[in-house]
Amino acid sequence: MTTHYIKKYGILLLILTATGFAGCKKYLDVNTNPNLSTTASPDLLLPAVQAAIGHVLGNPLQIYGNFWAQFWTQNPTSSQYRSIDQYASSTTDFDRVWRMMYSDGLQDIQEILTLTQGKASLNQYTAIALLMKAYDMQLATDAFGDVPLTQAATTNVTNPSYTPQQQVYDSIFAYTDRAISLIDVNAEVTPSNDDLLFQGDMEQWLRFANTFKLRAYLRLSEIAPQKAAAGIATLSDPGTLFLEDDAQINYSTIGGNQNPLFSEMLGLGRTQNMVASETVTKFMTDNNDPRINVFFNETRIDSIVGIKQGTYRTNSRNDSIALPSPVVGATGQNDKSANAPVKLMSAAESNFLQAEAVARGWLNTGKTAQLLFTNGITASFDAYNVEGATTYVAAAPAAQWPAGTQNQVRAIIIQKWLAMTGNQGFEAWTEWRRTNYPDFLVTSAASTLGAGRMPERLLYPSSEVTRNANFPGISLIYIKVWWDAN
């Protein structure tokens, strides 16, 4: 996998990664976007966009996702994320998430699109901006449901109206298709170091676009299967390129370029607020999954043991609870956490998406669903240099290919969930909401929602509740979003 290190934009990322999410109250609270100016240009705005998306995905959404996908739970010896384990978040917790998506992300995207409009020589910037817009809006709508779209990031509109989630998805597809039509892998003018993901490699961006389109259409599998099938069918060409490398932003310990989650942990005095959840560690142990030794650190008793979700009040095994490892940026006492990347999409995810679409009969890639399933597992092992993929595929119960479409979908999603342990928490939680797989997640012992209820969305931020005259009303955390039909 090609590594694209962030070198040129250290000061920008220092500002972004130093701004922790709402729970710790240690961020710079400003009302205007400092990235916008009369001298803005696409090459300056693009890394700001990608850094903002990397921050929101790799810090607050990573924390919520990893807790609610049951990779992590609250450390009994600390308290920072107890409200997350309790499903007791408040609207103020999401002001920063919203601001990063809209003021810091979408505004700069819109500025790029304005600056490149009608300039064919800048088509590759336009294409990337459209894909970043589609990605940003999917994060927003998957998190919150109905969101501002057509009037969002418009300077003269202070009370943007909300667009229903179904229409937001229609726009996501439109942005993606337009981007694909503009991508030219042989273009003379492309970004370079200002592209933090691929450094202007437009073939990689084409792969990203196709894989993202597949992800977005599969999101509709339970609410609009015919529409999902029709959209995915447009990708059924043996020449269609999908991601084979992780689409990620890399970080380092130099110049304030730390992984955004680790940066927050530094701001909290390196306090270890998250530990392993028994939900995932038990499943990995039962399947002799060697990735458990990569995603988690061994404890004093030389084993990987998590605690039941939300049992921080009653658990006393403090010295035997495994911690998330530095490879996912989540060990406060280990500086290697600074190097953990933020994955927008992964090669493993790409294969699992293709496997599900083929299993459902919606995609023809020339490969069987079982082969793509196995390729997804192998890609997950390879991403972390873990040996034993062949043995795991041959012997682990969770890696066996079952008969029947629904059983195959279940196996695919569970393997995708495992691959996303600690590194794609928000997407893992989102896929659980879509499919109800894994079907062995448990209600947190600390839940304040009542029996059987789990988090199904983020709460709208207090900034919208109190300031936007077009705010549609509060949706409780256990109310499902539109595409969540299970």
N, C-alpha and C positions, 0 to 999 in steps of 0.2 A: 504494500500500500504506500502510495506516495505521501510524504509528509510535507505540509505547507505551514511552516512556522511563521508566527506573527513577529515581524521585526520592525516594520515601519511605523506602526500605530500604537506604540507603547503608552504614550501619554493618554491617548483616547481610551485605551482599555484600562489604564490605571483608574481613570475617572469612573468608568462603568463598573469595574469589578469591585471598587471600593464602596459602591452604593449597595449595601445589603438590602434584603427584602423587608417588607413592612414589619415582620415580627420583631426585629431587633432595634428598630427606630434609630438607625445610625446612618441614614442616607442624606445626601444633599437634596433638600426639597426646594425645587425651583418651578416656576410657572411657565417659563419659556424655554424653547429648545436652543441651546447655544450652538448647535451644529449648523443652523440656518443663518445665512448671511448673504449680502448682495454679491459676494465674490465666490459663492459656493459653486462647485463643479462636480460632475459625476464621480471623478476619481477620488475626491475627498469625502463625498457623501456615502459612497458604497461601503467602505469599511465601517463607517458609523452605523449604518443599517445592520450589517452583519454582526457587529459587536453587540448592538442592542438586543437583537434576536438571540444571540448566543448567551447573553446575560440572563434574560428572562427565562429562557429554556433551561439553562444550566444552573440557575440558582433557585428562585421561588418555585417554578414549575417542576424542577427536579426534586425538590424537597416534598412538595405535596404529592407528586406522582409516586415517588418511592415509598412514601408512607401508605398511600391508599392502594397501591398495587401490592403492598405487603412484602416489600423487600427490606424495609427498615421500620423500626418503631422507636419510641422515646426511651432514652437512657434513664434507668432508675435513679442515677446520681445527679441528674441535671433536670432542667425544666423548660428549655427554650421552646420546644415544639409540642408541649402537652396538649394545647388546644387543637392541633392537627390530629393527634391520636384520638382526641375526644370528639372529633367532628364538630367542634364548637368555634369555628372561625367566625370573625366579625367582618363587616363590610370594610372597615379601615385596613384590614390585612391585605386588601387587594388593590389599593390605590396605586402602589408602585408598579404592580404587574400591569395594570391598565395603562399607566403613563409610559412605561417602557414599550408596550406594543403600539400605542398610538402616537404620543408626542415624540418619542425618540426613534421609533421604527417607521411608522406609516408616513409621518410628515416628511422625513428624508426620502422615502421611496417616492412620494408624490413629487418632491422637488426634482429628483432624477428624471422622472417621466416628463416633467415640464421642460427641463433643460435639453432633453434628447428628442423632443417631439419634432417630427419633420426632418430630422438629421439622419439620413441613411447610414452615414459613416459611424454613427453611434448606436446602431441597431443592437449590438451585443450588450451594451449597457442597458438598453431598453428591455431586452429579453431577461436579463438577470434581475432587473428591478421588478418586472412583472412576476417572476417566480418568487422573489422575496415578498412581494405583496400577497400573492396567493398563500404562501407559507405562513406569513404573519396573520392573515385573516383566518386561516384554518385554526391556528393556535387560539385566537380570540374567540371564535365561534364555538370551537370544541370545549373551551373552558367555560364560557358564559352563556351560550345559546344565541338568542337574537342580539345583534350588536350594530352599532353605527357602521355604515359602509359608504353609501353614495355621498353623504355629507361629512364623512369623517376626514380629519386632517385638512379641513378647509378653513383658512384663516379668518374669514368673515362670518363663519357660522359658529356661534357659541352654544347652540342647543341642537346638536345633530339628531336627526330622527333615527330610529332603530329599524333595521332591515330583518325580516324573518329569516331564520337560519337556513331554510330551504333555498331562499333567494341568494343568500351569502354563498352557499355552495355552488349555485349556478354561476355566480361571478368568479369563484375560484377556478372552475373549469374553463371559463372564458379567458381569464388571465393566462392560464397555463397553455391553452391551445394557441393563443396569440404569441406567447413566448417561443413555443416550439416552431412556429412558422417563421420567426425571425432569426433563430439560431443558425449560424453559418460556421461550421467547424473549420473552414478555411478563411475566415474573415481576416483582413489585414489589420483592422483596429479592434483590439480586445483589451480588457483590463489586464493588469499584470499583478504586481504586489498589492495593489489596492483591493484585490479580490481575495479575501481571507479564506475562502473555501477551496477554490481551484486555481487560483492565480491566472485566471483568464483562459483556462483549458475548456473550450466550448464543447468538445465532445463529452467531457464530464458533465457539463451543464445540460446537455441533451439527455444524458443518462439520468441525471437528477430529475429533469422535467418529466420524463416518461414514468419513472418510478413514483414520483409524487402524484402524478395523475392517477396511477393505479391505486395508490393509497387512498386518495380522495374519493374515488368511485367506490372502492370497497367499503368506505365508511357508510355508504347507503345500502349495504347488503340486506339489512333487516327492515328498512323502512321503504325502500324503492328498488327492489331487486331487478326489475326490468330496466330501469334507467341505469343502474350500475352495470348490468350486463352489456347494454348497448354502448356505454362509454368505454368499457374495458375492451370490447371487441375492436375498437379502432387501434388498439395496441397489438392486435393479433397479426403480426408480420414477423417472419423469421429474422428480418433485418432490424427489428426494433431493439434499441440498446437500453439496457437497464443497468443500474449501479452494480459494479463489482468491487468497488472500494467504498469505505466509509466516507460519507459527506460530513466532515467535522471541522470545527475550529480548534486549532491546537494552541496550547498555552505553555508558558515557561515560568521559571523563577526570576527571570531577568526583567528589569524595568517595569515592575508592577503588572506583568502580563499573567498573573496567576489565574488558574481555574476559578470561575466566579463563586462557586460554592466554597472552595477552600479559602478564598479571599474573605468571605463572610466569617468563616471559622476563625481566621486570624483576628478579625475585628471583635470577636467574642472571646478573645483571650485563649484561643485554641481549645475551648471547652468541647468535649465530645458529647454532642446532644443526641446522636442517633446510634442505635445498635442494630444488630441483625434481627430480623423477624423470623420466628419459628416457621411461619408458613412456607417460606422459600428454602430455609436451611434444611428442614425436615424432608422436603420433597427432593432436594438435591442429594441428601444423604441416602435416602431410600433408593435412589437411582444410580448411586455410585458416580455422581457427576463430578469430575475433577475440576470444573470451573468454580466450585465452591471455595477452593483454596486460592483463587485469584480474586474473586469478588469480595471475599471476607478474610480477615486476619485471624489466625489461630489464637486461642486464649492460653491462659496459664496451664490449662489441662490438656493442651495440644489437640484440641478438637474444635470444630465449627458448630457452635450451638447458639441458636437464637432463643428469644423468649416470645411467648404468645403475644399477639398484637394487643397493645394497650395495657399490659400488666405492670407498668412501671411503678405503680403504687404498692404492689404486693410482692414483687420479685426481689429476692435477696442474693441471688447468685451473681453478684456484680463482677467477681473476678473470673467467671467462666463464660461470660456473654461475648460472643464474637462481635467485632466491629467491621463496618464497611471499610474496604481497603483503599490505599492511595490510588489505585488504577481508576477508581470512580471519583476521585477528588474528595474523599469523605473521612480521612483520618486526620484529625486536627493536629496531632503531635508529629506527623510525618510530612516533611517538606516535599516529598515526591508527589503528594496530592496536588501540588500546584501545576503539575504537568498533565493532569488528566484532561482529555479533550471533551468538548461538548459535541455530541452527535446529533445533527439534524435528521439524518437518515443513515442507516448502516447497510453494509453488504448483506448481513444476515437478514435484516428486515426485508431487503429487496427480494431475496430468494423466497422468504416465507410469504410475501405478498403474491408473488407469481404462483407459488404452490397452491395457495388458497383459490386464486382465480382459476387456475387450471382444474383443480378438484371440483369446483362448482360448474365447470363446463363453459366458462365465460372467456377464457383466454387460451390461445394456441401459440405456444412458443417453440414447438418442436421438441419440448422436453416433457417428461411425465411429472405429475404432481409429486410422486414419491422421490424422484431424483432431485427436484427442487427443494423438497423438504430436507433431504439429506445434505444438500449443498448449503442450506441455511444453517444447519447445525455445524457443519464444517467451517463455514465462514465465521461463526461465533467463536469457535475454538481458535481459529487462526488469528482473529483480531487481537487476542490476548496471549498468543504463543503458547497455548495449552496443548499438550500432547494427549493422545488417547481418543481422538474423535472416532476412529474406526471401531475401536473396542466398545465405546459408548453406544454408537449406532447399532452395533450387533447385539449388545446385551441389555442395555437399559430398557426397562418396561416403557418409559415415557418416549423412547425413540423408535418404538416399533410402529410400522405403518399399518393402520387398521383398515378394515373393509367398511364401505359405506361413506357417503359424502359427509354427513354430519360428524361422524367419528373422526374423519380425516381433518375436517376443519378444527375440531377440538384439539387434535394432536398438534396441528400446525400452530395454533394460537398459544398453546402451552409452551411449545418450544420457543416461540417468539418471546413470550414472557420471560423465560429463563435467560435468553440471550440479552434481554434488556435490563437484567438485574443491576440496579445501581447506576446504569449509564443512559437509559432512555425511560426514566420513570414515568413521565407524563404520558408518553405514547402507550406504555404498557397498561396504565390505568385506563386510558381512553379505549383501548382495544378490549379490555375487560368490560367496560360499559357497553360497547357495541355487541359483543358476542356472549357475555356471561361466562367466558372462559379466562382464566382457570375457574372451574366450578367448585373449588375447595377453599376460596377465600372465606375468612371468618369475620364476624362483626367485632370490632375492637372492644376489649373488655372495659375500656374507659368511655365508651360511646355515651353521648348525651341525647341521641336521637330516638331512642326507643328500639324495641325488638325488631329485627329484620331490616332496619334502615341503614343504608350506606351512603357515602358521598357520591353524588351523581353530577355535580357541577361546582364551579367556584361561584361565590357570591358577587353580585355587582358591587363595584367599589363605592365607597361613601361619596367620592367626588361626583359620581353620576347621580346618586340618590339625592344629594342636596343641591346640586347646581344645574343639572340638565332638566329643563322644563319638559322635554320630551321623553324623560325616563319612563319606561313602560310599567314599572312596579317590581317589587322585590320577588325573586324566585328563591324558595328555600333550597338548602343545600342537597336535599334528597329528591328534588323534583328533576325528572329526567329531561335531557335536551331532546330536540326533535328526532334525530336519527336513532336514538336509543329506544328501540321498539321492543326489546326483550323484557 
